[in-house]
Structures are given as C-alpha cells and as structure tokens.
Amino acid sequence: MSKRYTIQNSPFVVPTTDGKLIEEHFGNATTGDSSISIAHMVAPPGWSEPFQTPEFDEYTYIIRGKKQFIIEGETVILEAGESIKIEKNTRIQYSNPFGEECEYLAICIPAFSMDLVHREE
C-alpha cells in the first residue's frame, strides 16, 4: 500500500527581486497540484505588491508582525494570530509598510498561478 501522506521538507523557494521570502510547500511549483497552494512567506519592512484581482480565494494567517491589505478601497491591518479570507475576483493590494518583518502563511484555492493573479502594471 502506498503512503497516504506527504511530508514536505524541501519547499520551492520562489525567486523574487523585492526581498520577500516565498517558500511554496504545496502547489503548482512544488507538487504540480493546481487545486491548492500553501506557502510560508516573510515580507520585509517597506514591501508591497501591485494591485491585483486574483481568480482564487486566498487565506492569510499572520505568524508575526503586521500586514496591510487594501481590499476594494478599504484598508485592513492584521497582526500576529489573526487571519483573513479574501474571495476570488476581489481587487486587493498586499503590503508591509511597517518597521518589522511580517511572517505569514498564504493558502490559495485554486493554487496560486501568475496566469490567475492579474497584477496591475
């Protein structure tokens, strides 16, 4: 009988140019699974992404620090121990305008993909 579990101890580290650490544990890049992605991230102080309107639901759990979300024009700030679900087809910007790193987990359903994120220029 084959194993009915998978231990991930070598996540795919996504190359970035903005100082953000992205370790995908499960998803398109690591396991080829397009149904879900689970990533551990560390965003440096001052980090931000362009606005985007993804075709996936995204769940975020803050481990330490704070993260800012601009969701359809409303600013939301989460701190360690808090989580949020952002529904697909919602315009959002993620950032860390604070003076400390923000460590968090992100889960996307279906999996994160550059083809589905729709980042603005």
C-alpha positions in Angstrom: 0.0 0.0 0.0 1.3 3.4 -0.9 1.8 6.1 1.7 -1.3 8.3 2.3 0.7 11.3 3.4 3.4 13.6 2.1 6.0 15.3 4.2 7.4 18.5 2.6 10.8 19.4 3.9 12.2 21.0 0.7 9.7 23.7 -0.4 10.2 25.5 -3.7 11.8 28.9 -3.0 10.3 31.3 -5.5 12.9 33.7 -6.9 12.0 37.4 -6.0 13.6 40.8 -6.6 11.8 42.6 -3.7 13.4 40.9 -0.7 10.4 38.8 0.1 10.9 35.1 1.0 8.3 32.8 -0.6 8.5 29.1 0.2 5.8 27.1 -1.6 5.2 23.9 0.4 2.4 22.6 -1.8 1.1 23.9 -5.1 1.9 24.3 -8.8 5.7 24.9 -8.5 6.4 22.2 -5.8 4.0 19.3 -6.4 2.2 20.3 -9.7 -1.1 20.4 -7.7 -3.2 23.2 -9.2 -6.1 22.8 -6.7 -4.4 24.4 -3.7 -1.2 26.2 -2.8 0.3 26.6 0.7 3.2 29.0 1.1 5.3 30.3 4.0 6.3 34.0 3.5 8.4 36.7 5.1 7.8 40.2 3.8 10.5 42.8 4.7 9.6 46.2 6.0 8.5 48.5 3.2 7.5 45.6 0.9 4.4 45.9 -1.4 2.9 44.3 -4.4 0.9 45.9 -7.2 -2.9 45.8 -7.0 -4.3 42.5 -8.3 -7.6 40.8 -8.9 -6.9 37.1 -8.5 -9.1 34.2 -9.7 -8.5 32.3 -6.4 -9.6 32.6 -2.8 -6.7 33.5 -0.6 -6.4 32.8 3.1 -3.7 34.5 5.1 -2.6 33.7 8.7 -0.2 36.2 10.3 2.6 34.5 12.4 4.5 37.6 13.4 4.5 41.3 12.5 1.7 43.1 10.7 0.4 43.1 7.1 -1.7 45.7 5.3 -4.4 44.8 2.9 -6.2 47.3 0.7 -9.4 45.5 -0.3 -11.7 47.2 -2.8 -10.5 50.5 -1.4 -10.8 49.6 2.3 -7.5 49.4 4.4 -7.3 46.4 6.8 -4.3 45.7 9.0 -3.8 42.2 10.5 -1.4 41.4 13.4 0.1 38.1 14.6 -2.6 35.5 15.4 -5.2 37.0 13.0 -6.3 35.6 9.7 -8.4 36.6 6.7 -10.1 35.1 3.7 -10.2 37.2 0.5 -12.6 35.9 -2.1 -11.6 35.5 -5.7 -12.2 38.3 -8.1 -11.6 40.9 -5.4 -9.3 43.8 -6.1 -6.5 43.9 -3.5 -3.1 45.1 -2.7 -0.8 43.5 -0.1 2.0 45.4 1.7 4.1 45.7 4.8 4.5 49.5 5.4 5.7 48.8 8.9 9.1 48.8 10.5 9.4 45.0 11.1 9.2 41.8 9.1 5.9 40.1 8.6 5.8 36.3 8.6 2.7 34.6 7.4 1.1 31.6 5.7 -0.9 32.0 2.5 -3.3 29.4 1.2 -4.8 29.8 -2.3 -7.7 27.8 -3.7 -7.2 27.0 -6.6 -3.4 27.2 -6.4 -1.5 30.5 -6.9 -0.5 31.0 -10.5 0.8 34.1 -12.4 -1.9 33.3 -15.0 -4.6 33.7 -12.4 -3.3 36.6 -10.2 -3.9 39.5 -12.7 -1.5 42.0 -11.3 -1.8 45.6 -12.5 1.1 47.4 -14.1 
